[in-house]
Amino acid sequence: MEAQLFDVGLAEAAVLGVIALVIFGDKLPTYAQQAGRALRQLRQMAQSAQNDLKEGLGPEFRDFDPRDLNPKSFVRKHLFEGENDPLGLKDLDRELNDSPYASASERKLGADERPPFDAEAT
């Protein structure tokens, strides 16, 4: 199978590269340099905004990570990681996955198992 990025195969990417060389010619390195500079500035701006946010929140939030604002990350961090499991969710998850009565949608699939497929749903 051919590697794809943005639904563009390797052969199509090569053709696009050749077309870019023909159209832009000797200006292509300059454009690539400008794009790299713009990307570096964007990263610096994002890091600066994150540092400003941490500084504004104060020392009690020094371990703050903006990714923790994502509800999925928040739940995973506070309920499923570390020793803190007040609701016993780790044991419940383990029991559900090990149960012989669990349906394929309720348990994790093994390495050689395929997910269920409903031909009428597609």
N, C-alpha and C positions, 0 to 999 in steps of 0.2 A: 504494500500500500504506500502511496506517495505521501510525503509530509506536506501538511497544509497549514497555512496561516491566513486567517480572514477569508476562508473559502477560496484561496488562491493556491494552486498547486505549484510544485517546484518548476515545472516547465513554463507555466504562465508567468511566474515571478522572473524567470530568466528573460523571457520575451519583453516583459515590462522594463527590466533593467537595460536591455539593448535599446529599446525605444527611448528611454530616458537619456542614454548616452548620445543618441543621434540628435534628439531635440535640444538638450542643454549643452552638449559638447564639453568645451573646456570650462564652462561655468559650474558644472556639477560639483567639483570639490569645494568651491566657494559656498554653494548652497548647503552642502553637507556640513561644512564648518559652521555656518549660521544656524542650522537646525540643532547641532550639538550644543552650541552656545546658548540657544534659547531653552533647550531642555535642562541644561545645567542651571540657568537662572530660575527656571520654574522649581527645580528641586530645592534651591537655596531659599526661595520665597516660602515654600511649604515648610521647610525646616525652621525658618525664622518665625513663621506664624505659630508653629507648634511650640517653640521655645517661649514666645511671648505669652501664649496661653498658659503654659506651665508656670511662668514667672508671675503672671497676674493672679493665678489661683492661690499662690502662697506655698510655704514649705510643707504643709500637711498634705498636699497633693503632688509631691515630687515623683511618686511612682505612677502618676496618671498617664494613661495611654489612650489617645483618641479612639483607637480601635475598640476599646472597651465599651464605647457607646453603642456599638452594634449589639442588638438584643441577643443574637445567637452567641456572640463572644462573651457577653456578660453572663449568660446562663451557664455556658460551659465553664467559665472561669470560677464562678462562685458556687456552683452545685456539683460539678463533676471532677474538678481538679483538687489535688491536695488531700489533706486529712479531713477537711470539713465536708461532711455529707450528712446533714441533720435529718434529711428525709429518707435516707437509705436508698437513694436512687441508683447507686452503683450496683447494689445487690439485686434490686428489681430488674435492672437492665440485664445483668448476668443471668438471672432466672428466666427471663423472657427469651433470651437468645439460646439458652441451653435446653429449653423445654421441647420435648418431642411433639407436642401438640401445637406449637407456634406455627402459624402460617408463614409462607415465604416472605410476605410483606412485613411480618413482625420480627423476623430474625435476620441476622446478618448472614450473607451468603458466603460460602466457602470459596476457596481460590478456583476450584474447578466447576462450581455451580453457575448456572445461568439464571438471570432474573426471570420471573414469570412474564409471559407474553400473551396478550389478548388480541387476536387478529381482528376482532370486530371493533375494537376501540380505535383502530387507526384508519 
